[in-house]
């Protein structure tokens, strides 16, 4: 895969970065590079081009900086096929070090509507990296959908070491849903973790050439990366929607020792309440809620007791064969302060959409500024109705084959949640080749 480190300098001074590439055993053979990013700009760094990067291996990125006012993510692009298609792309934030218990949700159900894809694997892999300066012990605890513990696996890792382990498709296997918790067992240890879902689809029909046994030659349908988190007791927001060829699923999980109770609210883009439901979950249990296909809007989940882990999964289906063409995974977002930053990328023929959610009961005025390399920018002002949603096409404002920053400034602190969704249409224009959601914070 092509691995691109995207760094946004949100500070008032230039950002000096030292980027280190470590192998899965924690060694840093040659992969140390320095970068300077001017304030208010973004830089994309192709990790594959750094000396010491090794194909068909995995490892860890360590970043040192002169200030903390920056945001970063790694975006992965699958190798293109012989027809030039890119089967999937997904992004994961460069996470802060964790020292406490965190959780990730696994799901090995294949959501394809194509009969040819039934029974094909959705592989779930958990990646765990020791970010400390000495060897540390961890334990992975597996729970089923009802919240019952079904397995434990002990892991020891050297400093900057990493391990990838199956996360549900082998055990419990089949069509299964559940949680994986990471428990650090060495005092003072820190780590980062993520779970990746890779779905297969039948390659039966490509360019109207159908094989006799399509499932014997499968290809990838989609992949999503899910960062480990310890959940929240605050209100969280995610987007849903929105055509007849899509399905939105909200994944709710209780991640505290006590039973979690709360309320699920679904709002239209205009801010009208469409549905409301209370729920109750045992510790470590999950519930999945399917939202009607053509609904475009947002979901508000509030906790009355206990912490919740929230994820929105939007499956987009191919119009021709009903297979999954692309998937957006968005973790629950909480409203941030007066200014939020995200990034766009219009290379590879991608379209980018800025999605804005007004979480307040009042109409909100905000300014969106598009910042390009070398400091050029333009801005517009918008109004979003109470509880409403606004989708803006960044590709309609910025030049093709460029990337840059998008800055959202609000008139009230802590009322706007946002994300940027990147999409690439299939060559036949019957759906997405891939789609990927990135955070704005």
C-alpha positions as CSV (number, residue, x, y, z in Angstrom):
1,X,0.0,0.0,0.0
2,X,1.0,3.6,-0.5
3,X,1.2,5.3,3.0
4,X,1.0,9.1,3.1
5,X,1.5,11.1,6.3
6,X,-0.6,14.3,6.2
7,X,0.4,17.0,8.7
8,X,-1.5,20.2,9.4
9,X,0.3,23.1,11.1
10,X,-2.4,24.8,13.1
11,X,0.0,27.0,15.1
12,X,1.2,30.5,14.7
13,X,4.8,29.5,14.1
14,X,6.6,27.1,11.7
15,X,6.4,23.5,12.6
16,X,9.7,21.5,12.8
17,X,9.2,17.7,12.6
18,X,11.4,14.8,13.1
19,X,9.7,11.7,11.6
20,X,11.1,8.2,12.5
21,X,10.1,4.9,10.8
22,X,10.5,1.9,13.1
23,X,10.2,-1.7,12.1
24,X,7.7,-4.1,13.9
25,X,10.6,-5.0,16.3
26,X,11.2,-1.3,17.2
27,X,14.4,-0.9,15.2
28,X,15.0,2.4,13.2
29,X,17.4,1.3,10.4
30,X,17.5,4.5,8.3
31,X,14.1,6.0,8.4
32,X,14.7,9.4,10.1
33,X,13.8,12.6,8.2
34,X,13.2,16.3,9.1
35,X,10.6,18.6,7.7
36,X,9.6,22.3,8.3
37,X,6.0,23.2,7.6
38,X,5.0,26.9,7.6
39,X,2.2,28.0,9.9
40,X,-1.3,27.6,8.4
41,X,-0.1,25.0,5.8
42,X,-0.2,21.3,5.3
43,X,2.4,18.9,4.0
44,X,1.9,15.4,2.6
45,X,4.8,13.0,3.1
46,X,5.0,9.8,1.1
47,X,6.3,7.3,3.7
48,X,7.1,4.7,1.0
49,X,9.8,7.1,-0.3
50,X,11.7,7.4,3.0
51,X,14.9,5.4,3.3
52,X,14.3,2.4,5.4
53,X,10.7,1.9,4.3
54,X,10.1,-1.8,3.5
55,X,7.4,-3.1,1.3
56,X,5.1,-5.9,2.5
57,X,6.0,-5.1,6.2
58,X,4.4,-3.0,8.9
59,X,5.9,-0.8,11.6
60,X,5.4,2.4,13.6
61,X,5.7,6.2,12.9
62,X,7.2,8.3,15.7
63,X,7.0,12.1,15.5
64,X,8.9,14.7,17.4
65,X,8.0,18.4,17.0
66,X,8.9,21.9,18.3
67,X,5.2,22.6,19.3
68,X,2.0,20.6,19.7
69,X,-0.4,22.8,17.6
70,X,-0.6,20.4,14.7
71,X,-2.8,17.5,13.5
72,X,-1.7,14.5,11.5
73,X,-3.1,11.4,9.9
74,X,-1.9,8.5,7.8
75,X,-3.9,7.8,4.6
76,X,-3.4,4.4,3.0
77,X,-4.2,3.7,-0.7
78,X,-4.4,0.1,-1.9
79,X,-2.2,-0.8,-5.0
80,X,-4.0,0.0,-8.2
81,X,-5.3,-2.9,-10.3
82,X,-4.2,-3.7,-13.8
83,X,-7.2,-1.5,-14.9
84,X,-6.0,1.4,-12.9
85,X,-8.6,1.1,-10.2
86,X,-7.8,1.7,-6.5
87,X,-10.0,-0.8,-4.5
88,X,-9.9,1.1,-1.2
89,X,-8.4,4.0,0.8
90,X,-8.8,4.8,4.5
91,X,-7.3,7.3,6.9
92,X,-6.4,7.0,10.6
93,X,-5.4,9.8,12.9
94,X,-1.9,9.9,14.3
95,X,-3.0,9.2,17.9
96,X,-1.9,10.5,21.2
97,X,-0.2,7.9,23.3
98,X,-2.6,6.0,25.5
99,X,-1.9,4.8,29.0
100,X,-5.4,3.5,29.9
101,X,-7.9,0.9,28.7
102,X,-9.3,1.5,25.2
103,X,-11.7,-0.3,22.9
104,X,-12.3,-1.1,19.2
105,X,-15.3,-2.7,17.5
106,X,-15.0,-5.7,15.2
107,X,-17.5,-6.8,12.6
108,X,-17.0,-9.8,10.3
109,X,-20.4,-9.6,8.5
110,X,-20.1,-9.0,4.8
111,X,-22.8,-6.3,4.0
112,X,-22.8,-7.0,0.2
113,X,-26.2,-7.4,-1.4
114,X,-24.7,-9.5,-4.2
115,X,-25.4,-13.2,-4.1
116,X,-21.8,-13.8,-5.4
117,X,-20.3,-12.2,-2.3
118,X,-22.2,-14.2,0.3
119,X,-19.7,-16.1,2.5
120,X,-16.7,-14.0,1.5
121,X,-14.5,-12.9,4.3
122,X,-14.5,-9.5,6.1
123,X,-11.1,-9.8,7.8
124,X,-10.6,-7.8,11.0
125,X,-7.1,-7.0,12.2
126,X,-6.0,-5.2,15.4
127,X,-2.7,-3.4,15.4
128,X,-1.0,-2.6,18.7
129,X,2.2,-0.6,19.1
130,X,4.3,0.1,22.2
131,X,5.1,3.9,22.2
132,X,7.2,3.7,25.3
133,X,11.0,3.6,25.7
134,X,11.1,0.1,27.2
135,X,9.5,-3.3,26.8
136,X,5.8,-3.5,27.9
137,X,3.1,-6.1,28.5
138,X,-0.5,-5.8,27.2
139,X,-3.6,-7.9,27.2
140,X,-6.3,-8.0,24.5
141,X,-9.7,-8.9,25.8
142,X,-12.4,-10.1,23.3
143,X,-16.1,-9.6,24.0
144,X,-19.1,-10.8,22.0
145,X,-22.1,-8.6,21.0
146,X,-23.8,-9.4,24.4
147,X,-20.7,-8.1,26.3
148,X,-19.6,-11.5,27.4
149,X,-15.8,-12.0,27.6
150,X,-14.8,-14.8,25.2
151,X,-11.0,-14.7,25.1
152,X,-7.8,-13.0,26.3
153,X,-4.4,-12.7,24.6
154,X,-1.2,-11.6,26.3
155,X,1.3,-9.6,24.3
156,X,4.8,-8.3,25.1
157,X,6.3,-5.6,22.8
158,X,9.7,-3.9,22.7
159,X,10.0,-0.1,22.6
160,X,8.3,1.0,19.4
161,X,7.4,-2.6,18.6
162,X,4.2,-3.5,16.9
163,X,2.1,-6.6,16.4
164,X,-1.0,-7.3,14.2
165,X,-3.4,-10.0,15.3
166,X,-6.7,-11.3,14.0
167,X,-9.7,-9.5,15.5
168,X,-12.8,-11.6,15.0
169,X,-12.8,-13.2,11.6
170,X,-10.8,-16.3,12.9
171,X,-12.2,-16.3,16.4
172,X,-15.1,-16.2,17.2
173,X,-15.2,-16.4,13.3
174,X,-18.1,-16.5,10.9
175,X,-20.5,-13.6,11.1
176,X,-19.7,-12.0,14.5
177,X,-19.7,-8.6,16.1
178,X,-18.0,-7.5,19.3
179,X,-15.5,-5.4,21.2
180,X,-11.7,-5.7,21.8
181,X,-10.2,-4.0,24.8
182,X,-6.6,-3.2,25.2
183,X,-5.3,-3.3,28.8
184,X,-1.7,-2.1,29.5
185,X,-0.1,-4.3,32.2
186,X,3.2,-2.5,32.6
187,X,3.2,0.6,34.9
188,X,3.9,3.8,33.0
189,X,3.5,2.1,29.6
190,X,1.9,3.9,26.6
191,X,0.6,2.6,23.3
192,X,-1.5,3.2,20.2
193,X,-3.9,0.8,18.7
194,X,-6.3,0.5,15.7
195,X,-8.6,-2.0,14.1
196,X,-8.8,-2.4,10.3
197,X,-11.7,-4.2,8.4
198,X,-10.9,-5.6,5.0
199,X,-13.8,-6.9,3.0
200,X,-13.6,-9.2,0.0
201,X,-15.9,-9.2,-3.0
202,X,-16.3,-11.5,-6.0
203,X,-14.4,-10.4,-9.1
204,X,-16.9,-12.3,-11.2
205,X,-17.7,-9.5,-13.7
206,X,-15.0,-7.0,-14.8
207,X,-15.7,-5.3,-18.1
208,X,-18.6,-7.8,-18.7
209,X,-16.2,-10.7,-18.5
210,X,-17.6,-13.2,-16.0
211,X,-15.7,-16.2,-14.7
212,X,-17.3,-19.6,-14.2
213,X,-16.3,-19.6,-10.5
214,X,-16.2,-16.0,-9.4
215,X,-15.6,-16.5,-5.7
216,X,-12.3,-18.3,-6.5
217,X,-10.8,-15.0,-7.6
218,X,-12.0,-12.4,-5.1
219,X,-10.8,-8.8,-4.8
220,X,-11.2,-6.1,-2.2
221,X,-14.4,-4.3,-1.7
222,X,-13.5,-1.8,0.9
223,X,-11.3,-1.2,4.0
224,X,-11.8,1.0,7.0
225,X,-9.5,2.0,9.9
226,X,-10.9,2.4,13.4
227,X,-8.7,4.0,16.0
228,X,-8.8,2.7,19.6
229,X,-10.7,5.0,22.0
230,X,-11.9,4.9,25.6
231,X,-15.4,6.3,24.7
232,X,-17.2,9.3,26.0
233,X,-20.0,10.3,28.3
234,X,-20.6,13.5,26.4
235,X,-22.9,14.0,23.4
236,X,-21.4,12.6,20.2
237,X,-22.4,13.2,16.5
238,X,-22.0,11.3,13.3
239,X,-23.3,11.8,9.7
240,X,-25.6,9.4,7.8
241,X,-26.9,9.0,4.3
242,X,-27.8,9.2,1.6
243,X,-29.1,7.6,-1.6
244,X,-31.1,4.5,-2.6
245,X,-27.7,2.8,-3.1
246,X,-26.5,3.2,0.4
247,X,-27.2,1.9,4.0
248,X,-26.2,3.7,7.2
249,X,-25.5,1.7,10.4
250,X,-24.8,3.2,13.7
251,X,-22.7,1.1,16.0
252,X,-23.2,1.7,19.7
253,X,-21.0,0.0,22.4
254,X,-20.9,0.4,26.2
255,X,-17.3,0.8,27.4
256,X,-17.6,1.4,31.1
257,X,-18.1,-1.1,34.0
258,X,-21.7,0.0,34.6
259,X,-24.7,-0.4,32.3
260,X,-24.9,2.4,29.7
261,X,-28.2,4.2,29.0
262,X,-28.8,7.0,26.6
263,X,-30.8,8.5,23.8
264,X,-30.4,8.2,20.0
265,X,-31.8,11.1,17.9
266,X,-31.9,11.3,14.2
267,X,-32.1,14.8,12.5
268,X,-32.6,15.7,8.9
269,X,-30.2,18.1,7.1
270,X,-32.7,20.9,7.8
271,X,-32.5,20.1,11.6
272,X,-35.9,18.4,11.9
273,X,-36.1,15.6,14.4
274,X,-37.0,12.4,12.5
275,X,-36.9,9.8,15.2
276,X,-35.8,9.4,18.9
277,X,-35.2,6.3,20.9
278,X,-33.8,5.4,24.3
279,X,-31.4,2.5,24.7
280,X,-29.8,0.5,27.4
281,X,-26.6,-1.7,27.1
282,X,-24.8,-4.1,29.4
283,X,-21.1,-3.4,29.9
284,X,-19.1,-4.2,26.8
285,X,-22.3,-4.9,24.8
286,X,-23.1,-3.6,21.4
287,X,-26.2,-2.6,19.4
288,X,-26.4,-1.7,15.7
289,X,-29.1,0.6,14.4
290,X,-29.9,0.7,10.7
291,X,-31.1,4.1,9.4
292,X,-33.4,4.3,6.3
293,X,-31.3,4.4,3.1
294,X,-32.1,7.8,1.6
295,X,-31.9,9.7,4.9
296,X,-29.3,12.4,4.7
297,X,-28.7,14.0,8.1
298,X,-27.0,13.5,11.4
299,X,-27.2,11.4,14.5
300,X,-26.9,12.7,18.1
301,X,-26.2,10.1,20.8
302,X,-26.3,11.3,24.4
303,X,-25.3,9.2,27.5
304,X,-27.3,9.3,30.7
305,X,-25.0,6.8,32.4
306,X,-21.8,5.2,31.3
307,X,-19.4,5.8,28.5
308,X,-20.2,5.0,24.8
309,X,-18.2,4.2,21.8
310,X,-19.9,5.4,18.6
311,X,-19.3,4.7,15.0
312,X,-21.3,5.5,11.8
313,X,-20.8,3.1,8.9
314,X,-22.2,4.2,5.5
315,X,-22.2,1.4,2.9
316,X,-22.4,2.6,-0.7
317,X,-23.6,-0.1,-3.2
318,X,-22.7,-0.5,-6.9
319,X,-25.7,0.2,-9.1
320,X,-24.9,-2.7,-11.4
321,X,-24.1,-5.7,-9.2
322,X,-25.2,-4.6,-5.7
323,X,-21.8,-5.2,-4.3
324,X,-20.3,-2.7,-1.8
325,X,-18.5,0.0,-3.8
326,X,-17.2,2.0,-0.8
327,X,-17.6,2.6,2.9
328,X,-17.3,5.6,5.1
329,X,-16.5,5.0,8.7
330,X,-16.8,7.9,11.1
331,X,-16.1,7.7,14.8
332,X,-18.4,9.8,17.1
333,X,-17.3,13.4,17.1
334,X,-17.7,16.0,19.8
335,X,-18.1,19.7,19.0
336,X,-14.8,21.6,19.3
337,X,-13.9,25.2,19.9
338,X,-14.1,28.3,17.7
339,X,-11.7,27.0,15.0
340,X,-11.5,23.6,13.4
341,X,-9.0,22.3,10.8
342,X,-9.1,19.6,8.2
343,X,-7.4,18.7,5.0
344,X,-8.6,18.1,1.4
345,X,-6.9,16.1,-1.4
346,X,-8.0,16.5,-5.0
347,X,-5.4,14.2,-6.6
348,X,-6.5,10.9,-8.2
349,X,-9.7,12.5,-9.5
350,X,-11.2,12.6,-6.0
351,X,-14.1,14.8,-5.0
352,X,-14.0,16.1,-1.4
353,X,-17.0,17.1,0.7
354,X,-16.9,19.2,3.8
355,X,-19.7,18.1,6.1
356,X,-20.7,20.4,8.9
357,X,-23.1,19.6,11.8
358,X,-24.7,22.3,13.9
359,X,-25.2,20.6,17.3
360,X,-26.9,23.6,19.0
361,X,-30.5,24.7,19.2
362,X,-29.7,28.0,17.5
363,X,-28.9,29.0,13.9
364,X,-25.1,29.1,13.5
365,X,-23.0,31.4,11.3
366,X,-19.6,30.2,10.3
367,X,-16.7,31.0,8.0
368,X,-15.0,28.4,5.8
369,X,-11.5,29.2,4.5
370,X,-9.7,27.2,1.9
371,X,-5.9,27.5,2.3
372,X,-3.5,26.3,-0.4
373,X,0.2,25.8,-0.6
374,X,2.3,29.0,-0.4
375,X,-0.4,30.8,1.6
376,X,-3.1,31.6,-1.0
377,X,-6.7,31.3,0.3
378,X,-10.3,32.2,-0.2
379,X,-13.3,32.1,2.2
380,X,-17.1,32.1,2.3
381,X,-19.7,32.5,5.1
382,X,-22.6,30.1,5.7
383,X,-25.6,29.6,8.0
384,X,-26.7,26.2,9.3
385,X,-30.1,25.8,10.9
386,X,-30.4,24.4,14.4
387,X,-29.4,20.7,14.5
388,X,-28.9,21.0,10.8
389,X,-26.2,19.7,8.4
390,X,-24.4,21.4,5.5
391,X,-22.4,19.6,2.8
392,X,-19.9,21.8,0.8
393,X,-18.1,20.5,-2.3
394,X,-14.4,21.5,-1.8
395,X,-13.7,20.2,-5.4
396,X,-16.0,23.0,-6.6
397,X,-13.7,25.6,-5.0
398,X,-10.2,24.3,-5.2
399,X,-8.1,23.3,-8.2
400,X,-7.7,19.7,-9.3
401,X,-4.6,17.8,-8.4
402,X,-4.0,20.0,-5.3
403,X,-4.2,19.5,-1.6
404,X,-4.5,21.9,1.3
405,X,-6.2,23.0,4.5
406,X,-9.8,23.9,5.2
407,X,-10.4,26.0,8.3
408,X,-13.8,26.4,9.9
409,X,-14.4,29.4,12.2
410,X,-17.6,29.5,14.2
411,X,-19.4,32.4,16.0
412,X,-20.0,30.2,19.1
413,X,-17.5,27.9,20.7
414,X,-18.2,24.1,20.9
415,X,-21.2,23.8,18.6
416,X,-19.8,22.6,15.3
417,X,-18.7,19.0,14.5
418,X,-17.3,18.3,11.1
419,X,-15.5,15.9,8.7
420,X,-14.1,15.8,5.2
421,X,-15.2,12.9,3.0
422,X,-13.0,12.0,0.0
423,X,-14.6,10.0,-2.8
424,X,-13.5,8.6,-6.2
425,X,-16.0,7.5,-8.7
426,X,-15.7,4.2,-10.5
427,X,-14.6,4.1,-14.1
428,X,-18.1,3.0,-15.1
429,X,-19.7,5.8,-13.1
430,X,-22.0,3.3,-11.4
431,X,-20.8,4.0,-7.9
432,X,-17.8,4.8,-5.8
433,X,-14.4,3.2,-6.4
434,X,-13.6,4.2,-2.9
435,X,-14.7,6.7,-0.2
436,X,-13.0,7.7,3.0
437,X,-14.0,10.0,5.9
438,X,-11.3,12.2,7.7
439,X,-11.6,14.2,10.8
440,X,-11.9,18.0,11.2
441,X,-10.8,19.1,14.7
